[in-house]
Structure formats: structure tokens, C-alpha cells
Amino acid sequence: MYKVLIVDDHESMSDSLSQALSKTGSFEVVGTLKNALYAELYCGKLKPDLILMDVCTEGGASGLEATKTIKENYPDIKIIVISGFDEITY
């Protein structure tokens, strides 16, 4: 079973992703965060295999910056960057 950390400030999105992943039987959601600033810390504690990372999180914290830091320190963790923005430049 793959351990997943969800980083998204929209509770409805986090809940939907968590339910969808849990129903597959292949994923265990080990945590959800609203602020990307804490994602690296939680990687050390929860040891996720996969992170679903929102581009912009609570307080304007950048999911892109958090992704860069996590990949530098935890290169084996896979990260999928997601966004509700319709802006293609992200």
C-alpha cells in the first residue's frame, strides 16, 4: 500500500482526494495539510511515497517551492502538483 500526503487548502478537495484514493485499496492517506510550509516536516515524520501538492496553499504558501525543497531532501518521494487555477503558466 502506498502512503499519500495531501497538501491542499481546500477541505472539499482534500476530502474528495482522500476518499477516492482510500477506495482503491492501494493507497493510505497518512495526512492532509492546508499549508505547504509544513510539508517537508511532515515528510520526515510520515514518510509518504506520494504527495499531491496544490500550487498555492493557505496563506499564499507556494506548493512549487515546497516541491523543490522536498525533492532536494527526499528525492524518492513522488510529487504530483495539482491546481484549481485555470492559469496555464503554473
C-alpha positions as CSV (number, residue, x, y, z in Angstrom):
1,M,0.0,0.0,0.0
2,Y,1.3,3.4,-1.0
3,K,1.3,6.2,1.7
4,V,0.0,9.5,0.4
5,L,0.2,13.1,1.9
6,I,-2.3,15.6,0.5
7,V,-1.4,19.3,0.7
8,D,-4.3,21.4,-0.3
9,D,-6.0,24.3,1.4
10,H,-9.5,23.5,0.1
11,E,-11.0,21.0,2.5
12,S,-13.5,19.7,0.0
13,M,-10.7,18.9,-2.4
14,S,-8.6,17.2,0.2
15,D,-11.6,15.1,1.4
16,S,-12.5,14.1,-2.2
17,L,-9.0,13.1,-3.0
18,S,-8.7,11.2,0.3
19,Q,-11.9,9.3,-0.2
20,A,-11.1,8.4,-3.9
21,L,-7.6,7.2,-3.0
22,S,-8.8,5.2,0.0
23,K,-11.5,3.4,-2.0
24,T,-8.9,1.9,-4.4
25,G,-7.3,-0.2,-1.7
26,S,-3.9,0.7,-3.0
27,F,-3.4,4.0,-1.1
28,E,-3.3,5.0,2.5
29,V,-3.7,8.7,3.2
30,V,-1.3,9.3,6.0
31,G,-2.0,13.0,6.4
32,T,-3.5,16.2,5.0
33,L,-2.1,19.7,5.3
34,K,-3.5,23.1,4.4
35,N,-0.2,24.9,4.2
36,A,2.8,23.8,2.1
37,L,5.2,25.3,4.5
38,Y,4.8,22.3,6.7
39,A,5.1,19.6,4.0
40,E,8.8,19.0,4.4
41,L,8.5,18.5,8.1
42,Y,5.7,16.0,7.6
43,C,7.7,14.1,5.0
44,G,10.2,13.3,7.7
45,K,7.5,12.2,10.2
46,L,5.1,10.4,7.9
47,K,7.4,9.1,5.2
48,P,4.9,9.3,2.3
49,D,5.5,7.6,-1.0
50,L,3.5,10.2,-2.9
51,I,2.4,13.8,-2.3
52,L,-0.5,15.5,-4.0
53,M,0.6,19.2,-3.8
54,D,-1.5,22.2,-4.6
55,V,0.2,25.0,-6.4
56,C,-0.9,27.7,-3.9
57,T,-1.9,26.8,-0.3
58,E,-3.1,28.6,2.8
59,G,-1.5,31.9,3.5
60,G,-0.2,32.1,0.0
61,A,2.4,29.4,0.7
62,S,3.9,28.1,-2.6
63,G,3.4,24.4,-3.3
64,L,6.0,24.8,-6.1
65,E,8.7,26.0,-3.6
66,A,7.7,23.2,-1.2
67,T,8.0,20.7,-4.0
68,K,11.5,21.9,-4.8
69,T,12.7,21.6,-1.2
70,I,11.1,18.2,-0.7
71,K,12.7,16.8,-3.9
72,E,16.1,18.1,-2.8
73,N,15.8,16.4,0.6
74,Y,13.6,13.4,-0.2
75,P,14.4,12.5,-3.8
76,D,12.5,9.2,-3.7
77,I,9.1,10.8,-2.8
78,K,6.9,11.3,-5.9
79,I,5.0,14.5,-6.1
80,I,2.0,15.3,-8.3
81,V,1.4,19.1,-8.5
82,I,-2.3,20.0,-8.8
83,S,-4.2,23.2,-9.1
84,G,-7.7,24.6,-9.4
85,F,-6.3,27.6,-11.3
86,D,-7.1,27.9,-14.9
87,E,-3.7,29.7,-15.5
88,I,-1.5,27.6,-17.7
89,T,1.7,29.3,-16.7
90,Y,2.0,27.2,-13.5
